[in-house]
């Protein structure tokens, strides 16, 4: 109870100094507070019933804030989208946990059949003489073999996060809401993944296929490369490898220091090919995950 009151007080203080006093902002603040409270409650349920701890709030009081060392801008619409996505993710984790608990059956131990011995009746033969012959007894024992039942062998398939799709050995989610490159990177990492990378022709085909199925607008989408550290030296951020020139759209990259972040086209003849996009752009993005065994 005290934790909930602390969250509410911190939120009221934060809200009072962040937004304008317009009615629309006030409603969005209340929505965000409600989502934050529900996320905290769902986290408590996961810990209590499933012994799972999920840090969806990060090191800041609200979701999606930029890390220290960057400008502390705040986008209420992005915060609401991130909060809803995280709440859905926690709900899916909770449902999966409860379903797994219901499927758990105590292990059964195979019983060994007791050995029964069969005794044959005694046969006695006496001769008509005065001499008594000794009694002859024959005993036969039959043993039933013991059978041990082995548990069934199951093969686990790699699991992708909720709402993602498995393609070419990785899991992908196309996020169809717009944010900065830094915001997209932070969102993917918060869910245990990273901005998608293209390291082969097959992965580039996968990117093109994802675009065709998830968007109909003439736009671009963020993926995980930049040349922010050294102009003209493009590299994948997660794997820290140099980007192959074969994956670029013809004529790209053609920007200067104002175009340091990597995106892919979502339309036309060069769909899925690399492009350098303007630093200040807000675009949809693609998260990539490694399947869990």
Rosetta silent file (secondary structure, phi, psi, omega in degrees, C-alpha in Angstrom):
SEQUENCE: XXXXXXXXXXXXXXXXXXXXXXXXXXXXXXXXXXXXXXXXXXXXXXXXXXXXXXXXXXXXXXXXXXXXXXXXXXXXXXXXXXXXXXXXXXXXXXXXXXXXXXXXXXXXXXXXXXXXXXXXXXXXXXXXXXXXXXXXXXXXXXXXXXXXXXXXXXXXXXXXXXXXXXXXXXXXXXXXXXXXXXXXXXXXXXXXXXXXXXXXXXXXXXXXXXXXXXXXXXXXXXXXXXXXXXXXXXXXXXXXXXXXXXXXXXXXXXXXXXXXXXXXXXXXXXXXXXXXXXXXXXXXXXXXXXXXX
SCORE:     score description
SCORE:     0.000 S_00000001
   1 L     0.000  -43.563  179.939    0.000    0.000    0.000 S_00000001
   2 H   -65.150  -34.631  178.927    2.807    2.421    0.890 S_00000001
   3 H   -64.158  -39.202  179.362    4.542    1.601   -2.421 S_00000001
   4 H   -66.075  -40.826  178.838    1.375    2.525   -4.328 S_00000001
   5 H   -64.262  -39.225  178.997    1.050    5.816   -2.415 S_00000001
   6 H   -63.844  -42.179  178.031    4.712    6.613   -3.170 S_00000001
   7 H   -61.509  -42.360 -178.567    4.188    5.962   -6.870 S_00000001
   8 H   -64.886  -45.227 -178.444    1.112    8.210   -6.857 S_00000001
   9 H   -63.271  -44.021  179.159    2.866   11.069   -5.012 S_00000001
  10 H   -62.024  -37.980 -179.081    5.912   10.853   -7.310 S_00000001
  11 H   -68.315  -42.546 -179.947    3.669   10.856  -10.330 S_00000001
  12 H   -61.803  -43.276  179.314    1.667   13.898   -9.166 S_00000001
  13 H   -63.676  -43.124 -179.715    4.886   15.848   -8.528 S_00000001
  14 H   -65.092  -44.115 -176.091    6.299   14.825  -11.912 S_00000001
  15 H   -65.216  -40.882 -175.258    3.066   15.567  -13.755 S_00000001
  16 H   -63.364  -23.718 -177.484    2.565   18.998  -12.211 S_00000001
  17 L  -108.425    6.207 -173.049    5.895   20.221  -13.589 S_00000001
  18 L  -110.636  -42.114 -171.851    5.960   18.503  -16.982 S_00000001
  19 L  -107.818  163.947  171.272    2.773   19.177  -18.938 S_00000001
  20 L   -73.599  171.662 -176.642    0.603   22.162  -19.733 S_00000001
  21 L   -92.856   18.538  179.717   -2.701   22.512  -17.918 S_00000001
  22 L   -67.143  155.043 -178.131   -4.831   21.757  -20.977 S_00000001
  23 H   -63.467  -39.004 -178.718   -7.682   19.318  -20.545 S_00000001
  24 H   -62.806  -43.523  178.200   -6.256   16.927  -23.149 S_00000001
  25 H   -64.796  -38.533 -179.823   -2.909   16.691  -21.350 S_00000001
  26 H   -62.042  -43.094  178.971   -4.653   16.173  -18.033 S_00000001
  27 H   -63.825  -40.561  179.471   -6.619   13.190  -19.417 S_00000001
  28 H   -66.254  -36.316  177.639   -3.449   11.668  -20.877 S_00000001
  29 H   -63.390  -41.030  179.451   -1.680   12.095  -17.532 S_00000001
  30 H   -66.779  -38.250  176.488   -4.484   10.238  -15.791 S_00000001
  31 H   -61.666  -43.325 -178.764   -4.342    7.464  -18.396 S_00000001
  32 H   -66.254  -39.697  176.751   -0.596    7.136  -17.888 S_00000001
  33 H   -62.034  -43.899  179.708   -0.981    7.031  -14.111 S_00000001
  34 H   -60.635  -44.254  179.651   -3.632    4.308  -14.437 S_00000001
  35 H   -65.019  -40.854  179.571   -1.403    2.234  -16.747 S_00000001
  36 H   -63.324  -41.066  177.865    1.603    2.680  -14.448 S_00000001
  37 H   -63.375  -41.986  179.809   -0.454    1.540  -11.443 S_00000001
  38 H   -67.023  -35.947  176.608   -1.722   -1.519  -13.381 S_00000001
  39 H   -64.093  -43.573  178.465    1.834   -2.410  -14.447 S_00000001
  40 H   -61.405  -42.771  179.677    2.956   -2.240  -10.796 S_00000001
  41 H   -64.477  -42.388  179.896    0.031   -4.466   -9.757 S_00000001
  42 H   -65.673  -37.519  175.927    0.747   -6.992  -12.514 S_00000001
  43 H   -61.613  -41.706  178.645    4.422   -7.079  -11.496 S_00000001
  44 H   -61.548  -41.703  179.552    3.349   -7.801   -7.907 S_00000001
  45 H   -64.549  -41.381  178.963    1.123  -10.679   -9.117 S_00000001
  46 H   -61.963  -41.101 -179.759    3.962  -12.152  -11.193 S_00000001
  47 H   -69.838  -41.232 -175.723    6.304  -12.079   -8.205 S_00000001
  48 H   -71.769  -44.045 -172.292    3.732  -13.456   -5.761 S_00000001
  49 H   -98.139  -24.411 -175.665    2.237  -16.236   -7.906 S_00000001
  50 H  -121.611   -3.350 -177.201    5.028  -17.029  -10.385 S_00000001
  51 L    54.639   41.522  177.001    8.176  -15.859   -8.557 S_00000001
  52 L  -116.742  138.387  177.358    9.098  -13.709  -11.544 S_00000001
  53 L  -117.725  119.666 -178.355   10.539  -10.199  -11.362 S_00000001
  54 L  -119.831  113.730 -178.670   10.145   -8.051  -14.506 S_00000001
  55 L   -87.882   81.223  179.833   11.777   -4.608  -14.470 S_00000001
  56 L   -86.905  -13.730 -177.396    9.543   -2.821  -16.991 S_00000001
  57 L   -90.731  -11.575  178.540    9.960    0.570  -15.326 S_00000001
  58 L    65.569 -150.695 -177.283   13.759    0.728  -15.741 S_00000001
  59 L   -95.037   -0.431 -179.177   15.701    3.225  -13.655 S_00000001
  60 L  -109.946  169.179 -175.703   13.214    6.073  -14.116 S_00000001
  61 L   -74.623  -21.151  178.758    9.789    6.699  -12.601 S_00000001
  62 L  -131.159  169.392 -173.895    8.015    6.213  -15.938 S_00000001
  63 L   -82.593  145.111  168.555    8.507    4.082  -19.025 S_00000001
  64 L    82.868    6.056  179.753   10.517    5.078  -22.085 S_00000001
  65 L   -68.476  147.192  177.988   12.481    8.009  -20.620 S_00000001
  66 L   -68.452  150.360 -177.225   15.813    8.734  -22.305 S_00000001
  67 L   -73.111  164.924 -179.981   18.903    7.574  -20.480 S_00000001
  68 L   -61.619  144.248 -177.540   21.235    9.908  -18.585 S_00000001
  69 L    97.574   -9.616  176.141   23.527   11.900  -20.855 S_00000001
  70 L  -115.412  165.358 -178.803   20.779   12.562  -23.412 S_00000001
  71 L   -65.213  138.350 -173.966   18.245   15.346  -23.566 S_00000001
  72 L   -87.969   51.464  176.644   15.360   14.758  -21.157 S_00000001
  73 L   -73.266  157.458 -174.690   12.555   15.277  -23.659 S_00000001
  74 L  -139.473  124.602 -178.940    9.221   13.677  -22.888 S_00000001
  75 L  -115.885  105.640 -175.268    6.577   12.474  -25.372 S_00000001
  76 H   -62.578  -37.115  179.994    3.303   11.651  -23.599 S_00000001
  77 H   -66.549  -40.826  176.686    1.895    9.777  -26.612 S_00000001
  78 H   -65.046  -41.072  178.790    5.000    7.567  -26.824 S_00000001
  79 H   -59.940  -41.837  178.608    4.861    6.971  -23.067 S_00000001
  80 H   -64.059  -42.885 -179.786    1.242    5.826  -23.345 S_00000001
  81 H   -63.762  -44.092  179.036    2.087    3.488  -26.240 S_00000001
  82 H   -64.702  -40.966 -179.931    5.043    2.003  -24.370 S_00000001
  83 H   -63.498  -43.695  178.857    3.019    1.575  -21.177 S_00000001
  84 H   -62.999  -42.908 -179.479    0.214   -0.240  -23.028 S_00000001
  85 H   -62.701  -41.639  179.784    2.728   -2.509  -24.791 S_00000001
  86 H   -68.949  -36.521  177.681    4.451   -3.373  -21.503 S_00000001
  87 H   -64.640  -42.687  176.487    1.154   -4.077  -19.750 S_00000001
  88 H   -60.482  -41.038 -179.525    0.166   -6.466  -22.571 S_00000001
  89 H   -62.908  -42.558  178.896    3.582   -8.136  -22.274 S_00000001
  90 H   -66.222  -39.935  178.117    3.144   -8.673  -18.514 S_00000001
  91 H   -60.926  -43.370  179.632   -0.375  -10.048  -19.002 S_00000001
  92 H   -63.583  -40.171  177.338    0.918  -12.571  -21.540 S_00000001
  93 H   -62.822  -40.906 -179.401    3.696  -13.626  -19.155 S_00000001
  94 H   -65.167  -46.272  179.780    1.156  -14.089  -16.341 S_00000001
  95 H   -62.615  -40.022  178.821   -1.219  -16.170  -18.510 S_00000001
  96 H   -65.216  -39.620  178.653    1.663  -18.325  -19.741 S_00000001
  97 H   -62.695  -46.696 -178.382    2.832  -18.874  -16.157 S_00000001
  98 H   -65.600  -39.154  178.879   -0.635  -19.950  -14.946 S_00000001
  99 H   -63.995  -38.986  179.136   -1.100  -22.259  -17.939 S_00000001
 100 H   -66.681  -37.338  178.282    2.268  -23.902  -17.223 S_00000001
 101 H   -64.022  -37.644  179.796    1.316  -24.397  -13.569 S_00000001
 102 H   -69.872  -29.025 -178.811   -1.905  -26.150  -14.607 S_00000001
 103 H   -80.291  -12.965 -176.641    0.015  -28.471  -16.945 S_00000001
 104 L   -74.601  122.424 -179.599    2.423  -29.572  -14.204 S_00000001
 105 L  -119.668  132.886  179.054    1.580  -33.096  -12.987 S_00000001
 106 L   -55.433  139.815 -178.876    3.398  -34.783  -10.083 S_00000001
 107 L   -65.983  140.311  179.019    5.817  -37.400  -11.333 S_00000001
 108 L  -103.538  141.946 -179.729    4.602  -40.991  -10.993 S_00000001
 109 L  -103.137  128.761 -179.365    6.878  -43.820   -9.896 S_00000001
 110 L   -67.575  135.877 -179.295    6.563  -47.192  -11.646 S_00000001
 111 L   -92.796  143.313  179.234    5.628  -50.000   -9.275 S_00000001
 112 L   -92.215  129.623 -179.698    7.461  -53.298   -9.282 S_00000001
 113 L   -73.170  129.429 -179.507    5.276  -56.434   -9.535 S_00000001
 114 L   -66.029  147.210  179.508    5.866  -58.801   -6.596 S_00000001
 115 L   -85.296  125.866  179.666    7.304  -62.231   -7.357 S_00000001
 116 L  -104.809  135.707  177.466    4.905  -65.089   -6.710 S_00000001
 117 L  -105.742  132.526  179.594    6.145  -68.596   -6.089 S_00000001
 118 L  -106.038  123.630 -179.358    3.988  -71.604   -7.119 S_00000001
 119 L  -102.023  129.156  178.169    4.418  -74.792   -5.105 S_00000001
 120 L   -84.116  138.091 -179.412    3.582  -78.149   -6.708 S_00000001
 121 L   -58.231  149.328  179.710    1.774  -80.659   -4.410 S_00000001
 122 L   -73.187  132.500  177.464    3.921  -83.404   -2.889 S_00000001
 123 E  -109.042  125.256 -177.544    3.719  -86.826   -4.625 S_00000001
 124 L  -118.104  128.706  178.986    4.351  -89.909   -2.424 S_00000001
 125 L  -118.403  127.582 -178.790    4.843  -93.470   -3.829 S_00000001
 126 L  -119.744  129.940  178.226    4.813  -96.540   -1.497 S_00000001
 127 L   -84.788  150.408 -178.546    5.861 -100.108   -2.558 S_00000001
 128 L   -76.040   31.229  177.474    3.907 -103.120   -1.266 S_00000001
 129 L  -109.008  178.029 -179.554    6.975 -104.344    0.652 S_00000001
 130 L   -80.178   -6.082 -177.912    7.951 -103.860    4.185 S_00000001
 131 L   -98.486  124.823  179.950   10.555 -101.261    3.178 S_00000001
 132 L   -88.387  118.878  177.421    9.325  -97.579    3.041 S_00000001
 133 L   -78.066  149.764  179.151   10.913  -95.528    0.233 S_00000001
 134 L   -64.467  151.254  179.959   11.754  -91.873    0.964 S_00000001
 135 L   -74.693  135.996  178.161    9.232  -89.205   -0.146 S_00000001
 136 E  -105.455  126.069 -178.557   10.076  -87.311   -3.361 S_00000001
 137 L  -121.616  128.708  178.416    9.100  -83.560   -3.510 S_00000001
 138 L  -115.684  127.059 -177.972    9.340  -81.375   -6.657 S_00000001
 139 L  -119.762  128.272  178.772    9.096  -77.548   -6.355 S_00000001
 140 L  -117.123  128.707 -179.430    8.694  -75.170   -9.354 S_00000001
 141 L  -115.192  127.187  178.997    9.130  -71.347   -8.990 S_00000001
 142 L  -112.626  127.208 -177.956    7.872  -68.878  -11.639 S_00000001
 143 L  -110.617  128.644  177.672    9.161  -65.235  -11.576 S_00000001
 144 L   -85.735  125.748 -179.176    7.288  -62.366  -13.269 S_00000001
 145 L   -64.481  146.842  179.818    9.701  -59.876  -14.955 S_00000001
 146 L   -87.129  132.059  179.759    9.701  -56.277  -13.637 S_00000001
 147 L  -114.254  124.274  177.789    8.634  -53.533  -16.130 S_00000001
 148 L  -107.203  123.690 -179.488    9.659  -49.866  -15.568 S_00000001
 149 L   -84.967  122.254  179.343    7.711  -47.213  -17.480 S_00000001
 150 L   -86.452  145.826  178.122    9.939  -44.417  -18.832 S_00000001
 151 L   -66.770  150.445  179.119    8.616  -40.824  -19.058 S_00000001
 152 L   -64.573  144.987  178.227    7.749  -39.587  -22.588 S_00000001
 153 L   -89.670  126.173  179.926   10.492  -37.710  -24.431 S_00000001
 154 L  -120.871  144.487  177.592    9.533  -34.176  -25.478 S_00000001
 155 L  -111.583  121.576 -178.621   11.429  -31.745  -27.696 S_00000001
 156 L   -83.718  133.125  175.681   11.065  -28.050  -26.883 S_00000001
 157 L   -89.896  145.812  177.357   10.769  -25.631  -29.759 S_00000001
 158 L   -57.153  139.184 -177.270   12.458  -22.234  -29.464 S_00000001
 159 E  -104.933  137.453  174.281   10.024  -19.632  -28.119 S_00000001
 160 L  -100.267  156.664  176.406    9.579  -16.105  -29.462 S_00000001
 161 L   -61.254  157.783  177.980    8.234  -13.198  -27.370 S_00000001
 162 L   -54.446  140.853  176.070    4.463  -12.554  -27.500 S_00000001
 163 L    70.571    8.033  176.199    3.203  -10.924  -30.739 S_00000001
 164 L  -101.003  168.621  179.063    6.503  -11.603  -32.553 S_00000001
 165 E  -125.994  143.203 -178.255    7.071  -13.909  -35.534 S_00000001
 166 E   -92.148  121.389 -179.954    9.837  -16.458  -36.074 S_00000001
 167 E  -142.234  123.683  173.971   11.720  -16.017  -39.362 S_00000001
 168 L    60.582   31.176  177.518   15.118  -17.406  -40.333 S_00000001
 169 L    89.427   -2.990  175.575   16.165  -18.372  -36.800 S_00000001
 170 E  -125.274  170.445  176.896   15.299  -15.011  -35.172 S_00000001
 171 E  -114.444  140.903 -176.180   12.117  -13.391  -33.865 S_00000001
 172 E  -132.570  145.679  170.913   10.852  -10.047  -35.191 S_00000001
 173 E  -132.338  125.392  173.372    8.228   -7.467  -34.212 S_00000001
 174 E   -90.983  115.305 -178.771    7.280   -4.557  -36.482 S_00000001
 175 E   -95.414  110.419 -172.509    6.274   -1.665  -34.191 S_00000001
 176 E   -93.435   41.449  166.779    3.884    0.545  -36.150 S_00000001
 177 E  -129.099  150.965 -168.053    4.144    3.646  -33.989 S_00000001
 178 E   -96.400  139.773  176.754    6.681    6.397  -34.613 S_00000001
 179 E  -156.376  177.923  177.809    9.526    7.490  -32.373 S_00000001
 180 L   -74.062  168.520  177.779   13.159    8.591  -32.585 S_00000001
 181 H   -61.792  -41.977  179.724   15.998    6.131  -33.271 S_00000001
 182 H   -64.577  -39.859  178.297   17.053    6.341  -29.605 S_00000001
 183 H   -64.425  -40.057  178.141   13.477    5.730  -28.453 S_00000001
 184 H   -64.137  -44.032  179.296   13.178    2.684  -30.737 S_00000001
 185 H   -60.870  -45.029 -179.418   16.490    1.262  -29.493 S_00000001
 186 H   -64.332  -37.849 -179.695   15.453    1.712  -25.857 S_00000001
 187 H   -64.781  -47.121 -179.387   12.060    0.071  -26.429 S_00000001
 188 H   -61.607  -44.059 -178.944   13.574   -3.044  -28.074 S_00000001
 189 H   -66.927  -32.937  179.018   16.198   -3.431  -25.349 S_00000001
 190 H   -64.002  -29.896 -179.925   13.554   -2.998  -22.635 S_00000001
 191 L   -94.055    8.586  176.377   11.752   -6.053  -24.004 S_00000001
 192 L    91.450   12.774  179.844   14.942   -8.133  -24.147 S_00000001
 193 L  -123.295 -150.955  179.415   15.822   -7.584  -27.819 S_00000001
 194 E  -158.471  161.564  174.841   17.558   -5.047  -30.021 S_00000001
 195 E   -60.269  136.121 -171.495   16.923   -3.007  -33.166 S_00000001
 196 L   -57.982  147.656  177.669   17.008   -5.436  -36.097 S_00000001
 197 L  -123.127  148.018  177.862   20.256   -6.073  -37.973 S_00000001
 198 L  -115.856  112.241 -177.782   20.825   -7.275  -41.563 S_00000001
 199 L  -122.285    4.047  178.687   23.916   -9.471  -41.949 S_00000001
 200 L  -154.300  164.427  178.257   22.931  -11.674  -44.917 S_00000001
 201 H   -63.280  -35.066  179.660   20.891  -11.621  -48.122 S_00000001
 202 H   -66.682  -38.214  177.182   18.285  -13.887  -46.498 S_00000001
 203 H   -67.264  -34.105  177.301   17.833  -11.432  -43.607 S_00000001
 204 H   -66.509  -36.675  175.432   17.373   -8.610  -46.107 S_00000001
 205 H   -64.626  -37.930  177.323   14.631  -10.662  -47.793 S_00000001
 206 H   -63.067  -43.471  177.556   13.023  -11.140  -44.375 S_00000001
 207 H   -58.169  -44.892 -179.763   13.060   -7.347  -43.822 S_00000001
 208 H   -62.902  -40.421  179.794   11.373   -6.796  -47.192 S_00000001
 209 H   -65.463  -41.143  178.310    8.730   -9.421  -46.397 S_00000001
 210 H   -62.024  -41.881  178.968    7.988   -7.836  -42.998 S_00000001
 211 H   -61.652  -45.874 -176.834    7.532   -4.428  -44.661 S_00000001
 212 H   -61.473  -34.944 -175.242    5.159   -5.781  -47.300 S_00000001
 213 H   -88.843  -15.927 -172.196    2.930   -7.420  -44.699 S_00000001
 214 H  -116.656   -9.792 -179.550    2.895   -4.685  -42.059 S_00000001
 215 L  -146.716  147.376  178.647    2.773   -1.305  -43.795 S_00000001
 216 L  -121.583    4.605 -176.026    1.139    0.284  -46.832 S_00000001
 217 L   -97.827  155.662  176.070    2.547    3.805  -46.482 S_00000001
 218 L   -82.477   99.761 -172.835    5.542    5.326  -48.282 S_00000001
 219 L  -153.821 -170.186  173.894    7.912    5.583  -45.359 S_00000001
 220 E  -130.771  167.304  178.083   11.040    4.190  -43.707 S_00000001
 221 E  -137.402  139.554 -179.692   11.601    2.171  -40.509 S_00000001
 222 E   -68.823  140.045  165.166   14.462    2.334  -38.000 S_00000001
 223 E  -132.755 -178.232 -161.001   16.891   -0.587  -37.642 S_00000001
 224 E   -92.668   51.139  176.016   20.008   -0.958  -35.492 S_00000001
 225 E  -132.795  159.189  175.560   22.937    0.782  -37.208 S_00000001
 226 E  -162.773  170.189  170.961   24.612    4.213  -37.185 S_00000001
 227 L  -125.572   35.660 -176.005   27.801    6.155  -37.874 S_00000001
 228 L   -67.340  -30.815 -178.490   27.406    8.428  -34.838 S_00000001
 229 L   -77.003  -37.293  179.969   30.850    7.554  -33.423 S_00000001
 230 L  -146.292  117.549 -176.612   32.759    8.170  -36.662 S_00000001
 231 L   -55.666  126.903  178.234   31.249    9.833  -39.735 S_00000001
 232 L    88.463  -10.530  178.583   31.097    7.394  -42.654 S_00000001
 233 L  -102.333   90.824 -175.109   31.971    4.309  -40.555 S_00000001
 234 L   -85.196  133.610 -178.912   28.619    2.493  -40.392 S_00000001
 235 E  -144.178  155.868  173.200   28.276   -0.337  -37.905 S_00000001
 236 E   -80.480  130.239 -172.483   25.610   -2.508  -36.261 S_00000001
 237 L   -73.046  -44.581 -174.981   25.218   -1.366  -32.659 S_00000001
 238 L   -67.868  -47.468 -178.172   24.200   -4.650  -30.988 S_00000001
 239 L   -90.619   -9.049 -179.986   26.827   -6.907  -32.613 S_00000001
 240 L    53.935   46.720  178.393   29.384   -4.074  -33.065 S_00000001
 241 E  -120.051  155.823 -179.688   30.189   -5.212  -36.627 S_00000001
 242 E   -73.543  139.895 -178.580   30.757   -3.210  -39.819 S_00000001
 243 L   -80.079  130.362 -179.983   27.740   -2.961  -42.157 S_00000001
 244 L   -68.750  131.331 -178.519   28.206   -4.663  -45.544 S_00000001
 245 H   -64.534  -20.372 -176.955   27.986   -2.178  -48.447 S_00000001
 246 H   -67.153  -17.731 -175.128   25.983   -4.726  -50.467 S_00000001
 247 H   -91.477   -4.215 -177.680   22.867   -4.072  -48.374 S_00000001
 248 E   -78.491  152.035  168.803   22.586   -0.344  -49.151 S_00000001
 249 L   -68.136  143.735  178.598   20.112    1.180  -51.565 S_00000001
 250 L   -54.439  134.598 -179.632   21.931    2.462  -54.694 S_00000001
 251 L    87.505   -3.022  179.828   23.265    5.968  -54.098 S_00000001
 252 L  -112.176  153.811   -2.642   23.208    5.564  -50.306 S_00000001
 253 L   -78.779  146.483 -177.229   24.442    6.616  -47.843 S_00000001
 254 L  -129.152   10.853 -177.448   24.360   10.199  -49.056 S_00000001
 255 L   -93.128  179.813  178.346   23.847   12.211  -45.866 S_00000001
 256 L  -115.387 -147.012  179.997   26.179   14.200  -43.657 S_00000001
 257 L   -70.281   -6.192  176.857   26.326   14.609  -39.891 S_00000001
 258 L   -92.882   -1.101  178.841   22.574   15.273  -39.901 S_00000001
 259 L  -133.737   81.886 -173.156   21.859   11.716  -41.112 S_00000001
 260 L  -108.474   -0.715 -172.565   23.612    9.348  -38.731 S_00000001
 261 E  -122.289  145.632 -169.086   21.017    6.628  -38.126 S_00000001
 262 E   -89.354  139.908  175.549   20.058    3.615  -40.215 S_00000001
 263 E  -141.874  170.555  175.457   16.626    2.896  -41.659 S_00000001
 264 E  -126.033  150.202  178.182   15.093    0.702  -44.377 S_00000001
 265 E   -73.700  143.616  178.900   12.600    1.592  -47.081 S_00000001
 266 L  -105.673    9.985 -175.214    9.054    0.303  -46.596 S_00000001
 267 L  -155.432  169.987  170.127    7.950    0.693  -50.227 S_00000001
 268 L    75.960 -167.817 -175.150    9.000    0.667  -53.881 S_00000001
 269 L   -68.473  -26.426 -176.158   11.702   -1.204  -55.774 S_00000001
 270 L  -107.324   33.901  178.798   14.274   -0.936  -52.978 S_00000001
 271 L   -60.765  132.641 -178.745   12.055   -2.130  -50.116 S_00000001
 272 L    84.873   -3.415  178.624   14.188   -3.499  -47.273 S_00000001
 273 L   -87.235  154.577 -172.926   17.387   -1.804  -48.534 S_00000001
 274 E   -76.785  147.056  178.763   19.477    0.390  -46.227 S_00000001
 275 E  -147.202  153.340  173.267   19.227    4.177  -46.111 S_00000001
 276 E   -99.915  122.148 -174.691   20.606    6.909  -43.837 S_00000001
 277 E  -104.952  161.243 -177.718   17.724    8.869  -42.316 S_00000001
 278 L   -64.084  136.610 -175.420   17.555   12.297  -40.703 S_00000001
 279 L   -56.247  -36.380 -174.295   18.533   12.268  -37.029 S_00000001
 280 L   -86.937    2.541 -176.030   15.385   14.105  -35.892 S_00000001
 281 L   -69.403  149.017  170.572   12.936   11.820  -37.771 S_00000001
 282 L  -111.597  118.405 -173.286   10.212    9.864  -35.985 S_00000001
 283 E  -135.075  158.696  166.923    9.686    6.480  -37.685 S_00000001
 284 E   -66.216  174.449 -175.399    8.248    3.012  -37.000 S_00000001
 285 E  -154.974  168.771 -178.052   10.852    0.358  -36.202 S_00000001
 286 E  -124.374  124.429  174.862   11.673   -3.362  -36.115 S_00000001
 287 E   -97.002  144.302  176.728   12.830   -5.230  -32.993 S_00000001
 288 E  -121.115  142.112 -178.274   14.787   -8.498  -33.266 S_00000001
 289 E  -132.491  151.617  171.376   15.004  -11.190  -30.558 S_00000001
 290 L   -90.435  125.675 -177.413   16.977  -14.395  -30.012 S_00000001
 291 L   -59.921  146.032  176.510   14.525  -17.300  -29.437 S_00000001
 292 E   -94.817  136.977  178.178   14.480  -18.821  -25.951 S_00000001
 293 L   -86.327    0.000    0.000   14.855  -22.604  -25.609 S_00000001
